[in-house]
Amino acid sequence: MDHTTALPIAVAGATGDLGYRVVQALTARGAHVIALVRPGTEQARLTGLRNSSITIKAVSLDDAQGLRHALVGSGCVVSTLNGLEEVIIEQQGRLLEATVAAGVPRFIPSDYSLDYTRTRPGDNRNMDLRRRFADKLDAADIKATSILNGGFLELLEGDAPIVLPGRRVLHFGDAQQPLDFTAKDDVAAFTADAALDSHTPRFLRIAGNSLSPAQIANTLTELTQQHYRTLRPGNIGTLSALISVVRALTPASKNPFPAWQGMQYLRDMMSGRGKLLNLDNDRYGPREWASVRNTLAHTHVQGIKR
């Protein structure tokens, strides 16, 4: 599909990890991108955005008039803002208001998560923030599409310690419960396609991989020729108790992903409540998704051919 004549796509958080990947995926599709960056952003962080297909606009998320002016003429606004209430609710809320005021027809919020429509309120702080913003978004006069992708595949590289020393794969509850993982580049590529698609539904669900802790252990056994086994410290209730203890012992901070938040994600994945159903993986044609197998080989196996 030729997108060269389409309206530009505005990306908020363009210098961030996911935002930068979305910008690159859009330009690879021939789209013109308006990269929204904070005033005073270091020049070194803008280097990768200096492209004839990218217009860099430095504007504060607190500047309603400046935001509206920056967004006029866009076909869609993609938010990749990441943080807590101040960012997800307040700053993204101001971005949404400016998007509506500018007459932009579509908005993609910074969800990129488990299926929070199926999780329980109060169980996961970050899912609760997305739920609250979804209420704000659904009340706005704009067409919105949330992209849900499970956990980022990169979490298996260390941030989510599912693979433990001693050749063990951690799980709570059922070792056969499928877990969803999608690589950031794949999320960015799908987001770019969705931003250029004017007929998207309210939710799009993708999972590059869906496999259980038992399957992860089997994959590692095949890759290393050493026996990996699952380790079950307890059921989902046990994990909930651990979350309460860790959270009580954790000093308050603005860190959007403290240890207990990661444990809340793990609970939503391993309970099956955040599982993605009825996937839209093939909406934009077949694609090769980055695999858990290759990630495990790269991260946990030395000198193996992939």
N, C-alpha and C positions, 0 to 999 in steps of 0.2 A: 504494500500500500504506500502510495506517495503522499507524504505529509508536508511537503515543502510549501504548499500554499495555505496550510491550515493556520488558524490564529495561534499566536505564541502561547506557550505554557509557562506560567509563573511557578517557581519553586522556592518555597520558604525554608530556610535552613540549608541553603545550597552549599555551604562550606563544611557541613557536617558529614559524618560517615555515610549515612544512607542518602542524604540529599545530594551529595556530590555524585554518587553512583546513578541516581535518577537523572540528574542533568546530563551525564555522559550517555546514558541510554536514550534519552530524548534526542540529543544531537546526532547519535548514530542512526536514528530513524528519520533524519532530515528535518526535525522540528526546530523552530526558533524558540529559545528559552530566555525568559527573564529571571535572572538569578537574584533573589532578594538576599542581601547580606546586611549585617549590622554596621552602622557607621563606625569607622575606626578599625575595621577588620584589617589585620596585618596583610601587607601586600603579598607575602609568601603564600598565604592561604588562598589568594585569588589567582595564582599563577595558572592553575589547571582550568580556570574558568575563562581565560583570555582566548576567545574563539570567535570567529566571525558570526557564528550561529548563536552566540550568547551575549545578552545585554545585561551587564552587572548594574544593579540599582541598590545603592546603600540607603537604607531607610530603617528607622526605628519602629519596632512593633508598638510603641507608645504614641506614634505620630499618625493619627487617624487620617488626616488630610494627605500626608505624604504617602501613606500606604495606598489610599484610594487612587491617587494620581499614578502611582507606580503600576497599579493593576489594570487600569483602564485599557480595554482592547484585548485582554487575554481571553483565551478560550476555556481555560481551566486553571485553578490554583491548586497546587500540590503542597501540602504541609508535611514536612519531615521534622518538625520541632520536637525536641525530646526533653523531658523534665518532669517536674511535679505539678502541683496545682497552679502555681504562678505561670508556668509555661503552657501546660495542656489546656487549662480552663481559661485563664485570664489572657495571656498573650495570643494563643490560638483563637480565642474568642474575638479579640480585636482584629485579628487577620480575617476571620469570617465576616465580621461586620463591614470591614473595608471591601471585601470581595463582593458582598451583596450591593454595597453602595456604588461600586464601580460598574455594576451591571454585568459582572462575569457570570456565565450561566452554570458553571460546575465547580465543585470543591471536593478534594480528596483529603480527608483528615489524617492526622498522624496516628493511625491505629496500629497496623503492622504487628499483629499479636495473635494470641489464641482466640478462639471464638468466644468473646466476652458476652455474646448474646445468650450463651448457654451456661455460663459460670454463675456462681451464687454471689449476690451482693454482700460485701463485707469480707469476703474470703481473700481478695487480692486487691491491694491498694491501686495498682496501676490499671487493672481492669475496671475498677470503680471510677477512676478518672475518665476513662474512655467512655464508659456508660453515661456519665454526667455530660460529657461534651456531645455525645450522640443526641441527647435530649435537646440541647441547645441547637444543634445542627438541624434536627428534624423540624424544629419550630421556625427555622429561617426560610426565607423565600429563595431557595436555591436547590438545584439538583445535586445530591451528594452521593458519593460512592466510597465505602470503606473497604480496604483490602486487608484481609486476615490471612496470615501465613504460618501460624504455629510459632514455634521457637526459631530463632535464627540458627542456621546450621553451625555457624561459627561458635556457638555456645559449647559445642562438643570439643572445642580446642582448649578449653580450660575454665571458662567462666561458669559453666554448669558442671561441677565435678561428678558426672554420672559414672565415668570410668575411673576406678579407684586403684591405688597400689595393691599389689598382691593378686592381680588379674581377676578383679571383681567388678561387676557392673551393678551399680546401686539401683534399687527400686523399692517402692512402698506399695503394698497391695499386690495386684496381679502382675506377674512377670510377662504376661502375654498382652498387656494393654498397649496398643499402638500409640506411638508418640509422633507428632508432626514436626518436621524440621524443613526449613527452606533457606537456601543461601542468600545473603544480602544482594549479590549481583542479580540473582534470579528474581528476587522481590522487586528490585529496581527496574529490571527489564519489563516485568509484568505491569508495574505501576506506570511506566512510560506508555505502554500499549493502551492501558485503561485511560490515561489522561488524553490520549488522542482519539478515543472512542466516545462519540457523543451519545451513545445509546446504552450506557452501563446501568445495571441495576443498583439498588441501595448497597448491597454487599457482594463482594467477590471473594471467594475462598480458594486458596491455593496451598498445596503441600508438595514440595519437591521430593520429600521422603516421608514415609509413614511406617515405622517399624518399632517393635517392642524391645524392652530391655533384654529379653531372652535372645532376640534376633541380633541385637548389638553384640552380645556375648559370643554368639555363634560366628558372627562376622569377624570379630577379633581373633577367635580361635583359628579360623581359616587363614587369616592374614599372617598370623605370627607362628602358626604351628605349635602354639602353646595353649593349654586349656584355660579358657576364661569361664567363670561361673557367675551367676547372679547372686547378689547379696541383699537379703530382705530384713532390715532392722525391725520392721513392724508393718502395720496396716496404715491406711490413710489417717486414721485417728492418732496414731503414734506421731506421724509427721506433723499433724496440727498441733500436738502438744509441744513438739520441738520448736515449731515456729513461734509459739507463745513465749517460750523460754528465751530464745535467741532475741526476739524483739524486745522483751523486757530488759535484757542486758545490753542492748545496743543504744548508744547515745543518739539523741535526735540530731539529724543533719539533713542537708539538702541533697544528699546522694540519692538519685532516682533508683538505684539498684543495689541496696545493701544486701547482706547475706540472707536476711529473712525474706526479702522480696523475691530473691531467686528461689527460695524454698516455697513461697506461695505459688510461683509459676510451676514449680515441680509438682506441687499438689494438684493444681488444675490439670496438668498434663497426665499425671499418673492415676488420677481418679477417673479420667475420661470425660470430665465435665467440659474441658476446653477443646475437645476433639473437633476437628473440622469435618463436616459432612457435605456431601453433594459438591465435590470440588469443581472449580472452573478452570482447571489446568490447561485444557485444550481450547479455551475460548479464542485465542489468537493463533491457533495452529499448533502443530507439534513442536516441542522444544526439548533440548537435552538439559535436564535439571542436574545441578551439582549434587553428588551423592554422598550419603553418610559413609559408604565404604571407602571412597577416596579420601574423605576428610579424616577418618580413623587411620588410614594408611599413612597419611601425611603427618598426623599428630602423634600417634602412638606406636608406629612401627618404623624402625630405622632401616634404611637401605632397601626398602621393598619397591619393586616395580609396580607402577599403577597403570 
